[in-house]
Amino acid sequence: MKISSVAKLGAVAAASLVLLAACGSKSSDSSSKDLASDQTLNWYEKSEIPTMDSSKSTDVTSGEVLNNVNEGLLRFGTNSKLHPGVAKTYSVSKDGKTYTFNLRKSKWSNGKAVTANDFVYAWQRTLDPKTASQYAYLFDNIKNATKVNTGKLAVNKLGVKADGDYKLVVTLDKPQAYFKMLVANPSFFPQLKSEVTKLGSKYASNSSSLVYNGPFKLTNWNGTSDSWDLVKNKNYWNAKNVKLKKVHTQVFKDPGTALNQFNSKKLDATILSGTQVKQYKNDKQFKSRKSASTFYLEMNQKKDKIFKNKKARQAISMVIDKKQFVNHVLADGSIVANNLVSQGLASKNGEDFTKASAVKSASTKNVAEAQKLWKEALKETGEKSISLDLLSDDTDAGKKTTEFLQSQLTKLPNLKITNQNLPFKTRLSRSQSGDFDLVVSAWGADFPDPISFLSLFTSSNSYNNGSWSNKAYDTAVKNAEGKDANNSTARWNDMVTASKTILQDQGIVPLYQQVQPQLVNSKVKGLVYFPTGANWDYSQAYIGK
């Protein structure tokens, strides 16, 4: 997802009825005597909501909101553990290819029943090529998904069907160990067909053009506003255990302004910048949130021929002092990234994936070697000098990043860098359309498995904005998702091979793994944070006395 827990890799071995931990159906550890009279959480975001269409959402801001106003078959909880959502239980066939979800009786915010057909419709709509969903690839293992998404088969041929109103049957082409994790993500949330068809192009364009089946309803969002509210959804199946009446969210791009709002008690949480961390790291309200997200530099090989040269890509990586950047510029606890995959996401036999797939040259600073490689790349491509635009967000961290990278990259001879810091939604659009030379991108894992990162850079993936392409990489990812899906050791080795390949070929330049330093009002209780996916669940939170 655009912006840790250990993944146990392997396929389902036998048919089973899975009884989910009932975290979502229990009340948080509070009683009425513990609750403040005003159950309003005042929250902070760094970016506006780009979209509320779960078929089109790809970013963390809309993902966080969708995760609290809607609900899928399953829900993520603390440490990315799965809990019941609309599905009370599910079973898996012996061959690992058929999932049967048993749905509870629940309602949309307009009072209509949430049924298995709402999931069928939503998944078909996401796979429909007319929708142009960038997350369609997440459905690839469902029977006929690829053919539906490429227009070769009608959407009703997708391997998902309703068996009555409250049973959903999903057929996969091959076993997929993490499929149960996928269905907890916003892309797999249900949609009410009557609302989508009635509203047409206006669907999800503002808070009143949606219906909700989750703990909250979105209000006061006009499609571009920099503030919005989540209000308790009385029709939610577990509404009796939702304590918050409202979550009021405001966007602040300047961390100083947000901190002032927090200190004046107008915000219950704020994210700190590096300079603020030094001042507040011993405060009892200080929290350090290690996320499964990696920031990296993409080089546009389709637009700029210099980046088709491996030496040029290596030079870009080698000239950057990533330790200096993380420790002295960001200074917020973030970690130098030596890998596309984030640390702590997955391990095997006690060894973290990032260590197993490390490539020293991809994370080494060597200015002299970088300058040598750059000169050779210029000569080999027939270029005398290069001028490039560096694109990033207009946030405080985004501006610090481009300023530092500009100072580092211009150490390469005859290279001029012009910084462009744009609103998140605009930067996202420019990245997706390939309208950039260099762009600082970020990805947060949607589920605790390395493939959540690695699948992004196959030659045909829509998130491969820089158009890097490598046959060995494509084969390794294909094997991990295909012939080796049912063999945990072979699958792990495939993913290690893919990771090493993109680092050795310098397809992207990993910069840092994000750690978000945060101040949270000590009266706020029951907030659930998970490092993958949409990050936050407010359904168990409350304001204490």
N, C-alpha and C positions, 0 to 999 in steps of 0.2 A: 504494500500500500504506500502511495506517495505521501511523503512528509515533507528472563530467559529461563526458558525452561529446557530441559534435556528431552530431545525427541528419541523415542524408542522406535527404531526403524524395523519394518517387517510387515508382512501381510497377515490378514486374519486367517487363522488356521482351521477353524471349525465353526459350524453354525452355533449361534449363541443369541440369547435374549439379554440385551444390555439394560440393566436397571440403573438409571442415571442418579448420581448423587443429587439429593433434593435441595441443594443450596438455594436455588431460585424460588422454592416454595416455602422456605422458612422465613420467619421474621428475623430481622437483624437483632443483635443483642441489645435491645432497648425496650423500655416500657414508657408509658405516657408520662411518668414522673421524671424521666430523663430528658424529655424533649423540650426544646425552647418553644415559645409560643409562635414564633415566626419561623416556619420551615421553608425558608428561601435560601438557596445556595447561590452566591454571587461568584460566577466563574469567569475565567480569562482564556482567550484564544489569541494566537498570533496572526491568524489569517481568516478571511471571510469564508463562507460556505460557497464552493463553486457550483455544486448541484445537490439536489436531494433525490434524484432519480437513482434508485439502487442498481439499475441496469447500467448506469453510466458513471457512477461514483468511483473514483480511484484514489482519492486523497484522504489524509488522516482526519481533517476537520469534518468533512461531510460523513466520513465513516464513524466518527465519535457520536455525531448527532443521530445518524441512522441507527446505531447500536442501542440508543436509548429511547427512540420513538417507535421503533419496529422490532420485531423479534423473529428469528428463524427457527428451524427445527430444534437446534441446540444453542446453548449460550456458552461463551467463555467466561471463566471466573478467575480467581487468584491463581497465579502461576500458569495461566492458560489452560487450566483444567476445564473439562467439559461438564455442563450441567443441563438439566432439562429446559427446553424452551416450549415451543408449540408441541413438540413431540414429548410424550411421557416416557416412552420406551422405544427401542428399535432392535431389530434382529438382523443378522448377517448370515448369508448362506455359506455352506461349507467351502465353496470355491472362491468366496470373497467377492463375488460379482453381483450379488443382489442384496440391496438394503431395503428393509421394510420398516417404515416409521409409523408408529401408532400415535395419532394426534389427540390432544385433549380438546374439549369443547371450549372455544374462546371466541372473542368478538373483535371486530374492527371498531374504531372510535365512533363510527356512524351507526353502530348497533348490529350490523350484518355479521353473520357467522364467518369465522376464518376456516376455510376448508382445504382439503388436499388439492382441489382444483386451483386454488390461489397460488400454490407453489408450482403446479404444472404450467400455468399461464406465465408466471414471472420468469421461469427458467426458459420457456420457449421464446418469450419476448427478448431476453438477453441474447439468446443464440440467433435470433432472426437477424440476417445480415443488414436489414434496414435500420436496426437499432445502432449498429456500429459500436457495440460494446467492446471496450479495450480489455475487459476482464472475461471475455468469452472463453479464452484459453483455459480458465480454471475448470471449465465444464468438459474438457476434452476427453476425459476417461468415461464419460457417460455414453452409452450406446448411441451411435449415429451423430454425436455432437458436432464433429468436424464437418461432416457432410451437410448438416443443417446450417451451420454457420457460413459455409461457402456457397449456399444456395443450391446444392445438389439434391437435397431432400427437403420435403416440406417440414415445418416445425412440429407437426403432430407425429413425426417419426422419431422424435427424440425419446430416449429410453427412460422416460418418467411418466407414470400414470397414476390416476386416482382410483383406488379401490373403494368406492363409496366416498362419503364426505370426510372420513377421519382415518384413512389409511393411505399412505403414499408409498409406492413401490418404485425403486430406482434400479435400473439395470446398467452395469458397467461393462465396457469391452474387456477389461482386465482388472485384476485386483489393484486396489489403491489404498495403501496403508493409512493415508491421512485424509481419506474422503470424509470421515466423520468430522474432521476439523474444518473442512471447507464449508460444510453446511451451516456453520456458526457465523460465517462472514456475511456482510450486507448484500453481496452479490447474489446470495442464495435466499434472500428474504422473500416472503410472499408479496404479491401485488393483487389488488382488486380490479379485475378486468373492466367492470362497469365504469369505474372511475377513470381508468387510463383511456378507454375509448371515448368516454364522454368529453374529456378535457383535451384530448389530442395533443397538439404541440405545447399547450399550456400546462400539461401535467407536470407536477413537481417544480413549477416555476416560482411558487411562493408557498407559504405555510398553509394557506387555505385550499390549495390545489392538490392536497394529499389526504389520505386517511391513514390511521395509525393503529397498529396492533400491539405496541410495546408499552412499557411502563409510563411513558410521557407522550404528550402531543406537542408539536412545534407550533409556536405562535409568534406574531410580530416579526416575521421574516418576509421581505418583499422580493427576494431574489438577489439583491445586492447589498442589503443592509449590513452594517458592522456591529449589530447587536440583535439578539433574539432571545426568546424564552422557551423553555420546556415546562409545560404544566402537567400535573398528574392526570393520567388517562383513567377515568373512572371505569371504563369498560375493559381495562386490562385484567386478565384472568387472575393475577396475583395482586390486584390493586390494594387489598387490605393490608399487605405488608410493605407497601411503598410509603415511606414517611414524608419525603419531601413533597411540598406543594408546588414548588417552582424552582427551576434553575435558570437564573438570569445570566446570560453570557454577553460579554463585551470584547471587542477586538482592540488590542493595543499593540502596535508595532514597536513602540519605544518602551523598553523594559523599565526605564526610569519613571515614566508616567504610570505604568502598571504598579510599580512598587509604592509610589505615593498613594495610589488608590487603595492598596492593601493596608498600608500603615494608617490610613484614615478610616479603615474598616468599611470601605465601600466595595472591596473585593475580599473573598474568602480564600483565594489562592492566586499566586502569581509565579511566573517562571523568571528566574534570575539570570542576569548576564554575568560574565566572568568577574568583573570588578565588584559586583554586588555579592558574589559568593564568598569572597574573603571576609566581608563584613558580617555575613549572616550564617556562616557554616556551623557555628556553635549555638545558634538559636534553636530552642526546643521545637519550633514550627518548621524547621528546615528538613526537607526530604530530598534525597538524590534518587532519581528514577532512571535506571539503566534500561534503555529500550533496545529492542532488536531491530535497529535501524542504522543504515550505513549511508553516509554522504560520499559522493564520488563525482569525478569530473568526466563528462562525456565529450568526445571529440567527433565532430561531424565528418565522417569519411565520405559521405555522399556529396556534400557541398564543397569540401576543401580537400583538394588532392594531396596536400601535404600530409594529411592524417592517414592516407592509405599507406604511407611509409612507416614501417615498424620502428625505425630508428627515431623518427620524429615523435611518435607516441611515447617511446621510452624516455626520450629527452624531457618531455613535458613532466613525466613522473619523477625522474631523478633530480630535477632542479628544485623541487619543492621540499622545503624543510617542514615535514609534517609534525614533527615533535615540537618545534618552535610554535607552529600554528596552534596546536591543541593546548599546549601548556601555558603559552604566554599571550596568545591572542584571544582564543575562546575562553580558556582558563575557567571552565565551568564543570570540570570533571569528565568531560568527554575523552574518548580513548582513540589513540592513533589506530587507524584501520590498515591492516596488512592483507586484507581480504575483502572480497565483495560480500561474503556471508558474515554476519555479525557474530561476535564472541558469545559463548554461552547458549547458543541456539540449539546445538546438537553435539553429542559426543558418542564415541564408541570405545568400549574397553577403557574408559576413563580418560581418553584423549579428545580434546576439543577439536571440532571440525576445522577450525581456522588454523590450528597447529598442524594437523594432518595434511592440509593442502597448502601450506605456506610456500611462497616463492620469494626468496630474499631480494632478488633484483627489483621486484615490484614495489618494495617498501624502503629501499635504500636511497639515501640522499648522496649524490655525487655530482657536484656542480661541474667539475672539469670534464668528467665523462659525458655529462648531459650536453655541454657546449660542443664537444667533439661530435657526438651523435647528431646534434642539430645541424651542424655545418655539413656533415655528410648527407643528411636528408635534404637540405637545400640544394646541394650539388646534384644529387640523384633525381630530384624532381624538377630541376631547371629553374628554381626560384632564387632570386637575389635577396628579397626581403618579403616579410609576411606581416599583414595587419589583420588582427582577429578581434572579434567582439566576444567578451566574456559575460555570460548571462547568469543572473541569480535573482533571488527574491529581494524585495525592498525592505525586509526586516533588518533589525540591528545586526543579527548574526550573518545575514546575507551580505550586508554591506561590508562588514569586517572581513568576510571570506573573500570577496572579490578584490578588496584593497590589498590584502595580503598576497593573494595569488598573482595579482598584477605585478607586485614588487618582486616576486620570485621568478615569474615567467619571463620578464623583460631582462633577466640575466642571460637569456639565450640570445645570441647575436642576430641582429637585424629582425627582431620580433617586436611588434608594437601591439599592445593590448588596450582595448577600450572597454571600460566596464559599463554594463547596463543592468540596473537593479529595478525590477518591475514588480507590480502586484502579483501575488501568488497565482491567481487565476490566469493572468496574462502570460506569466512565465511558463505555466503549465501548457497553455495553448501553443506558445512558440516552440516549446520542446517537442510536443507531439507532432507539429507540422514540419519539423526539421528546419525551422527558421532560426538557426544559431550556428556559431562556429564552435564555441566552447560553452558548456552549460554545467552549472553545479546542480546535480540531481540528488535525490534521496529516495531510499526505499525502506519501508518498514515491513518486516515479514508478516504475512497474513496468518501464518500458522507456524508452529515450531518444527520446521524441516528445511534443510538447505535448499531444496528445490524451489522454495518460494522466492529465493533470490536468483538461482541459477537459470530458471526457465525464462527469465526476462531477456536474456541476450542470445537466444537462438536466432538464426537468420531471419525467421519469419515473424518473430514476436513483435507486437505493436508497440511495446515499451522500449524496444531497441532503437532509441531515437538517433543514436550516432551511426547506425547502419554498419556496425562491426559484424563481420561474418567469418566463421571458421568451421570447416567441415568436421574436424575432430571434436570440437566443442558440441556441435549439433548432434553428432553420433553418441557422445557420452550422455547427454541429457536425454536423448531418445531412448537409449538403453535403460537408463534409470527409471524412466516412465513406462517402458515397454517390456522387453524380454526379461529384465532383471527385477521387475517390480515385486516379484514374490520371493526374491532371494536377498535377504538383508545385507549380507556381506558384499555380494556383487554390486548391489545398488549403491552401497556406500562408496565402493571403489570407483564406480562410474561418476559419482558426484565429486569425489576428490580429483579425478582426472579432468572433469569440466572446469573445476575451480582453478587448478594449476594451469590449464590451457589459456584461460582468459587473462590470467596474471602474467604468464610468460609472454603472451602476445601483446600485452598491455592494451587489451580491448577497451578498458576503462582505467581510471586512476582512482583507487580508493583513497579517501581523505581521512574520515574519522567516523567512529561509532558514537552516536549521540547518547549523552547522559544529561537528563534535564534536571537541573537544580531548581527546587520549588519551595516556596513557603505556603503552608496550608494552615489556616486557622485551626487552632487546637480544639475548638468546639465542633469541628466537622468530624463526624464519625462514620465508619462503615463504607467509605469510598473503596471501590475495588479497582485496582490498577493491574493490567497485564501487559507485558512488554511486546506482545505480538498483536496484530489486528487493530481494532479500533481503540485500544488502550483503556478506556474508562467506562465503568458501569455505575450509574448513580442510583440504581433501583434499591440498593440496600443502605444508602447514605441517609444521614439525618443530622440536624443541628442540635447538639446537646446544650444543656444549661451551663 
